Amino acid sequence: MRLISDTALAVITIWQEARGESYEGRVAVAEVIRNRMKEHYSSDGTVAGTVCRKWQFSGWNTEDPNRVPSLKVDDDDPIVKDCLKAWQEANTDGTNVAKGATLYLNRAIVPVLPSWVSRSDEVAKIGAHTFYIPRI
């Protein structure tokens, strides 16, 4: 028996990363999770092995103040419902609002851009997030 479902982990991650974004922004984050799993990009191909990988999704970092509150979200919260819908849509409808991205960041809150930005192509900007595909 699994105590935490893949869906719950994905929805919590989307809430952590995009609760202040539009629905399109939430779908884009869901797509990044999906794309990373599919491509095994910083991922073992599972939801847990993707979203909980060290330094990949900031909401799971131990110093993130929203990590614990994210584990207390209520299923009846409209934003949580929206995050669930975004996850389901990204995985059933094959959405592509993030244009195949496996990386993203919010430039406004990142004091120093990570080195991977210079080795990636910007493919979309949705809300506060900029989405990237690493160059091969």
C-alpha positions as CSV (number, residue, x, y, z in Angstrom):
1,M,0.0,0.0,0.0
2,R,1.3,3.4,-1.0
3,L,0.5,6.1,1.5
4,I,1.2,9.0,-0.8
5,S,0.0,8.8,-4.4
6,D,1.8,10.1,-7.4
7,T,-1.1,12.5,-8.0
8,A,-0.8,13.9,-4.5
9,L,3.0,14.5,-4.9
10,A,2.5,16.2,-8.2
11,V,-0.4,18.4,-7.0
12,I,1.5,19.4,-3.9
13,T,4.5,20.3,-6.1
14,I,2.4,22.3,-8.5
15,W,0.8,24.1,-5.5
16,Q,4.3,24.8,-4.1
17,E,5.7,26.1,-7.4
18,A,2.7,27.8,-9.2
19,R,-0.1,28.5,-6.7
20,G,0.2,32.2,-7.5
21,E,0.2,31.6,-11.3
22,S,-2.6,31.4,-13.8
23,Y,-4.1,28.0,-14.7
24,E,-1.9,28.0,-17.8
25,G,1.2,28.5,-15.5
26,R,0.1,25.5,-13.4
27,V,-0.3,23.3,-16.4
28,A,3.2,24.4,-17.6
29,V,4.7,23.3,-14.2
30,A,2.7,20.0,-14.5
31,E,4.2,19.5,-18.0
32,V,7.7,20.1,-16.7
33,I,7.2,17.3,-14.1
34,R,5.7,15.1,-16.9
35,N,8.5,15.9,-19.4
36,R,11.2,15.2,-16.8
37,M,9.7,11.8,-16.0
38,K,9.4,10.9,-19.7
39,E,12.9,12.0,-20.5
40,H,14.5,10.8,-17.2
41,Y,15.9,14.4,-16.9
42,S,17.0,14.7,-13.3
43,S,14.4,12.0,-12.7
44,D,14.2,8.3,-12.2
45,G,11.0,8.3,-14.2
46,T,8.7,8.4,-11.2
47,V,6.8,11.4,-9.7
48,A,8.6,11.0,-6.3
49,G,12.0,10.6,-8.0
50,T,11.4,13.7,-10.0
51,V,9.8,16.2,-7.6
52,C,11.8,15.2,-4.5
53,R,15.2,15.1,-6.2
54,K,17.5,17.5,-4.4
55,W,17.5,21.1,-5.6
56,Q,15.1,20.5,-8.5
57,F,11.7,21.8,-7.2
58,S,12.4,24.5,-4.6
59,G,9.2,23.8,-2.7
60,W,10.7,20.5,-1.5
61,N,14.0,22.2,-0.3
62,T,14.3,22.0,3.5
63,E,14.7,25.8,3.8
64,D,11.6,26.6,1.8
65,P,9.1,28.1,4.2
66,N,6.2,26.6,2.3
67,R,7.3,23.0,2.4
68,V,5.5,22.0,5.6
69,P,2.3,24.1,4.8
70,S,2.2,22.4,1.4
71,L,1.7,19.1,3.1
72,K,-1.3,20.5,4.9
73,V,-3.2,21.7,1.8
74,D,-6.9,21.0,1.8
75,D,-8.5,19.0,-1.1
76,D,-11.4,21.4,-1.0
77,D,-9.2,24.5,-1.6
78,P,-10.0,25.9,-5.1
79,I,-6.2,26.4,-5.9
80,V,-5.6,22.7,-4.9
81,K,-8.5,21.6,-7.2
82,D,-7.0,23.8,-10.0
83,C,-3.6,22.1,-9.5
84,L,-5.2,18.7,-9.7
85,K,-7.0,19.6,-12.9
86,A,-3.7,21.0,-14.3
87,W,-1.9,17.7,-13.5
88,Q,-4.7,15.6,-15.0
89,E,-4.9,17.7,-18.1
90,A,-1.1,17.6,-18.7
91,N,-1.1,13.8,-18.4
92,T,-4.3,13.0,-20.4
93,D,-4.6,15.7,-23.0
94,G,-0.9,15.9,-23.8
95,T,-0.8,19.7,-23.4
96,N,2.3,21.6,-24.5
97,V,2.0,25.1,-23.1
98,A,5.6,24.9,-21.8
99,K,6.8,23.9,-25.3
100,G,8.6,20.7,-24.2
101,A,10.5,22.4,-21.3
102,T,12.2,20.4,-18.6
103,L,13.5,23.5,-16.7
104,Y,12.0,26.7,-15.5
105,L,12.7,29.5,-13.0
106,N,11.3,32.7,-11.7
107,R,14.0,35.3,-12.7
108,A,12.6,37.8,-10.2
109,I,13.5,35.7,-7.2
110,V,16.7,34.1,-8.4
111,P,19.6,36.4,-7.4
112,V,22.2,34.6,-9.5
113,L,21.1,32.7,-12.6
114,P,22.1,29.0,-12.4
115,S,24.7,27.9,-14.9
116,W,22.2,25.7,-16.8
117,V,20.5,28.9,-18.1
118,S,23.4,29.7,-20.4
119,R,23.3,26.1,-21.8
120,S,19.5,26.2,-22.5
121,D,17.1,27.7,-24.9
122,E,14.2,29.8,-23.6
123,V,11.0,28.3,-25.0
124,A,8.2,30.0,-23.1
125,K,7.4,32.7,-20.6
126,I,4.2,32.2,-18.6
127,G,3.5,34.5,-15.7
128,A,6.5,34.8,-13.5
129,H,8.2,31.6,-14.9
130,T,10.5,31.3,-17.8
131,F,10.8,27.8,-19.3
132,Y,13.8,26.2,-20.9
133,I,15.1,23.2,-22.9
134,P,18.7,22.3,-22.3
135,R,20.8,22.2,-25.5
136,I,22.3,18.9,-26.3
